[in-house]
């Protein structure tokens, strides 16, 4: 099979100084192969800085393992749009840093609760409920919250390190601050600051048959959500066999209900945590998170429809059946 000769065009005015007018590649070249060849010709030390875009839609060709010959517009136009994306950081490291925030903040606030909250309470006593005892031990809900949130983010870290496969190697370095802010500020700082306070809903919820039922339902939802979420992540990580590059349509594991069942089970797990903690901070966290998941989910749905056409069964909802 003959090789590929593709025109190379700068995506932006700044461009790469030594960008070659064209690049020659083997017939089975991937997006990554094109990046490596262009980086070498342009004398760019890190090929991950090279962004390659569809010449018609101007969208990034994200799947680094996909074959160039499978990119319809690239082959039709015989052209690659290229841009220097700047200093890069690995996706895996970005996700690891994101999830690290809550794992640091929750033990911290738990450790300083007897010093912090007695000092803070006089300043905000008109805004919060009166605690039964500012030196009281953790309530069951607070203990459960610490265990559930910790287990959730430890699971996330382990999946990031050992399970997830990323379509792209890296992202711009500046994105690590944008991506981490949400987890560190809301699930980490704000969530921990509220939950372990002696005047938080988690501390003041009394043990009654109705309250206990809500708590146990929350724990059950959490367990189901976390296990099912891991099941979907495991399935997706092994969907393509070693050596395969073509994107596949996922089946089962909740994909018959929604586009992204991993998002569905993620939300179920967080609903469980919120039922246990009665935390407005964590409710804010998952509402914001659900918005972003919904946006990403529709992006995936559109990509499935565009790539697979009639072979793909269209979904009306991307993450919550009958709702979103």
C-alpha positions in Angstrom: 0.0 0.0 0.0 1.3 3.4 -1.0 2.3 5.9 1.7 0.7 9.2 2.5 1.8 12.6 1.4 -0.1 15.3 3.2 0.0 19.1 3.0 0.8 20.8 6.3 -0.8 24.1 7.1 -0.5 26.3 10.2 -3.7 26.5 12.2 -2.9 29.9 13.6 -1.0 33.0 12.5 1.8 32.5 14.9 2.4 29.0 13.7 5.6 26.9 14.0 8.7 28.6 12.6 10.1 25.5 10.8 6.8 23.9 9.8 7.4 21.8 6.7 5.1 22.3 3.6 4.2 18.6 3.6 4.9 15.4 5.4 5.3 11.9 4.1 4.0 9.0 6.2 3.4 5.3 5.9 0.0 4.1 4.8 -0.8 2.8 8.3 0.3 6.1 10.1 -1.6 7.2 13.2 -2.3 10.7 14.5 0.7 10.2 16.8 2.9 9.2 13.9 2.0 12.5 12.1 2.7 14.5 15.3 6.1 12.8 15.7 7.1 13.4 12.0 6.0 17.1 12.1 7.7 17.7 15.4 10.9 16.3 14.1 10.8 18.3 10.9 9.9 21.5 12.9 12.6 20.8 15.5 10.1 20.7 18.4 11.5 18.5 21.2 8.1 17.4 22.6 5.8 16.1 19.9 2.9 16.3 22.3 3.0 20.1 21.7 1.8 19.5 18.1 -1.9 19.8 17.7 -3.5 18.3 14.6 -6.9 19.5 13.4 -9.4 18.4 10.8 -9.0 20.7 7.7 -12.8 21.2 7.4 -14.3 21.2 10.8 -11.2 22.7 12.4 -11.7 20.3 15.4 -8.8 18.6 17.1 -8.1 15.0 16.1 -8.0 13.7 19.6 -7.6 9.9 19.3 -3.8 9.6 18.9 -4.0 5.9 18.0 -6.6 6.4 15.2 -5.3 5.9 11.6 -5.0 8.9 9.4 -6.6 7.1 6.5 -9.8 6.8 8.5 -10.0 10.6 8.8 -12.4 11.4 5.9 -11.7 15.1 5.5 -8.0 14.7 6.0 -7.8 12.2 3.1 -10.2 14.1 0.9 -8.4 17.4 1.3 -4.9 15.8 1.6 -4.1 18.3 4.4 -3.4 18.5 8.1 -3.9 21.7 10.1 -1.2 22.1 12.7 -0.8 24.3 15.8 1.8 24.5 18.6 -0.2 23.9 21.8 2.5 25.1 24.1 4.0 23.4 27.2 2.2 20.2 28.0 1.3 18.0 31.0 0.1 14.4 30.8 -3.6 13.7 31.2 -2.9 11.1 33.7 -1.0 13.5 36.0 -3.7 16.2 35.6 -6.4 13.7 36.8 -4.1 12.5 39.6 -3.7 16.1 40.8 -7.4 16.9 40.5 -8.5 14.0 42.7 -5.7 14.6 45.2 -7.3 17.8 46.6 -10.2 16.2 48.4 -7.8 13.5 49.8 -5.8 16.2 51.4 -8.5 18.6 52.6 -10.8 16.0 54.3 -8.1 14.5 56.6 -6.8 18.1 57.3 -10.2 19.5 58.5 -10.9 16.3 60.4 -7.6 16.7 62.2 -8.0 20.4 63.2 -11.7 20.3 63.9 -11.3 20.7 67.7 -9.1 23.8 67.2 -10.8 25.4 64.2 -14.5 25.3 64.8 -14.5 26.5 68.4 -12.5 29.5 67.2 -14.7 30.2 64.2 -18.1 29.6 65.8 -18.4 32.9 67.7 -17.9 34.7 64.4 -20.7 32.9 62.6 -23.1 31.8 65.4 -25.9 33.9 64.0 -25.7 32.1 60.7 -25.5 28.4 61.7 -27.3 26.0 64.0 -26.3 25.8 67.6 -24.1 22.7 68.1 -25.0 20.3 70.9 -21.3 20.1 72.0 -18.5 21.8 70.1 -16.1 19.1 71.3 -18.4 16.2 70.6 -17.0 13.2 68.7 -17.9 12.7 65.1 -21.4 11.7 64.3 -22.1 8.5 62.4 -22.9 10.6 59.3 -19.6 12.4 59.6 -17.6 9.2 60.0 -19.5 7.7 57.0 -18.8 10.8 54.9 -15.1 10.6 55.6 -15.0 6.9 54.6 -17.2 7.3 51.5 -15.5 10.4 50.1 -12.1 9.0 50.8 -12.9 5.7 49.2 -14.4 7.5 46.2 -11.3 9.5 45.4 -8.9 6.7 46.2 -10.8 4.7 43.6 -10.5 7.6 41.2 -6.7 7.8 41.8 -6.2 4.1 41.3 -8.3 4.1 38.1 -6.3 7.0 36.8 -3.0 5.3 37.5 -3.8 1.8 36.4 -7.0 1.6 34.4 -7.9 4.6 32.3 -6.7 4.9 28.7 -6.5 8.4 27.4 -7.1 9.3 23.8 -4.5 12.1 24.0 -1.1 11.9 25.8 -1.2 15.5 27.2 -3.0 18.8 27.5 -1.7 22.3 27.9 0.0 22.8 31.2 -2.2 25.8 32.2 -5.3 23.5 32.2 -4.1 21.7 35.4 -5.1 24.8 37.4 -8.5 25.2 35.7 -9.3 21.5 36.0 -8.2 21.1 39.6 -9.9 24.2 41.0 -13.4 22.6 41.0 -12.3 19.5 42.9 -10.0 21.2 45.3 -12.3 24.1 46.1 -15.7 22.5 46.2 -15.4 18.8 47.0 -12.2 19.4 48.9 -12.0 22.7 50.8 -15.7 23.7 51.0 -17.1 20.2 51.5 -14.6 19.3 54.2 -15.0 22.6 56.0 -18.7 22.1 56.2 -19.1 18.4 56.9 -16.8 18.1 59.9 -18.1 21.2 61.7 -20.1 20.5 64.9 -22.9 22.6 63.5 -23.2 20.9 60.1 -26.2 18.9 59.0 -24.1 15.8 59.2 -23.3 16.5 62.8 -26.8 17.5 63.9 -28.9 14.9 62.2 -30.5 12.9 65.0 -31.0 9.1 64.9 -34.7 8.5 64.1 -36.3 5.8 62.1 -36.9 8.2 59.2 -33.4 9.7 59.3 -31.7 6.3 59.6 -33.7 5.0 56.6 -32.4 8.0 54.5 -28.8 7.3 55.7 -29.0 3.6 54.8 -30.6 4.2 51.4 -27.8 6.7 50.8 -25.1 4.1 51.7 -26.8 1.5 49.4 -26.9 4.0 46.5 -23.3 4.9 47.1 -22.2 1.2 47.0 -24.2 0.4 43.8 -23.0 3.6 42.1 -19.3 3.1 42.9 -19.3 -0.6 41.8 -21.3 0.0 38.6 -19.1 3.0 37.8 -16.0 0.9 38.1 -17.6 -1.8 36.0 -18.2 0.6 33.2 -14.6 2.0 33.4 -13.2 -1.5 33.3 -15.3 -2.4 30.3 -14.3 0.8 28.4 -10.6 0.2 29.2 -10.8 -3.2 27.6 -13.3 -2.5 24.8 -10.5 -2.4 22.2 -8.3 -5.5 22.0 -4.5 -5.0 22.0 -3.4 -3.6 18.6 -6.9 -2.4 17.6 -7.2 1.3 16.7 -10.8 1.6 15.4 -13.4 3.1 17.8 -16.1 0.7 18.9 -19.7 1.1 19.9 -20.1 0.0 23.6 -22.9 -2.3 24.5 -24.4 -3.5 27.8 -23.2 -2.1 31.2 -25.9 0.6 31.0 -25.1 1.8 27.5 -28.5 0.6 26.4 -30.1 3.2 28.7 -27.9 6.3 28.2 -24.8 7.4 26.3 -22.6 7.6 29.3 -23.6 5.2 32.1 -20.4 5.9 33.9 -21.7 9.4 34.5 -25.1 8.0 35.6 -23.5 5.8 38.2 -21.2 8.6 39.3 -24.2 10.8 40.0 -26.0 7.9 41.8 -22.9 7.5 44.1 -22.9 11.2 44.9 -26.6 11.2 45.6 -25.9 8.5 48.1 -23.2 10.6 49.8 -25.5 13.6 49.9 -28.3 11.6 51.5 -25.9 10.5 54.2 -24.3 13.9 54.8 -27.2 16.2 54.0 -24.5 18.4 52.7 -25.4 21.5 50.7 -21.7 21.9 49.7 -21.6 18.5 48.1 -25.0 19.1 46.4 -23.5 22.2 44.8 -20.5 20.0 43.7 -22.6 17.4 42.0 -25.0 20.0 40.4 -22.0 21.7 38.8 -20.4 18.4 37.9 -23.7 17.1 36.3 -23.7 20.2 34.1 -20.3 19.4 32.8 -21.0 15.7 32.4 -24.2 16.5 30.5 -22.1 18.7 28.1 -19.4 16.0 27.6 -22.1 13.3 27.3 -23.8 15.1 24.4 -20.5 15.6 22.7 -19.9 11.8 22.9 -23.5 11.1 21.6 -23.0 13.4 18.6 -19.6 11.8 17.9 -21.2 8.3 18.0 -24.0 9.4 15.6 -21.6 11.1 13.2 -19.1 8.2 13.1 -21.3 5.2 13.1 -24.5 6.5 11.5 -27.3 3.9 11.4 -25.1 1.3 13.1 -25.5 3.3 16.3 -28.8 3.3 18.3 -29.4 6.9 19.1 -30.0 7.8 22.7 -32.4 10.5 23.9 -30.7 10.9 27.2 -26.9 11.0 27.8 -26.7 10.2 31.6 -30.0 10.0 33.4 -32.9 8.1 31.8 -35.9 10.2 31.3 -34.1 13.4 32.6 -30.8 14.3 31.1 
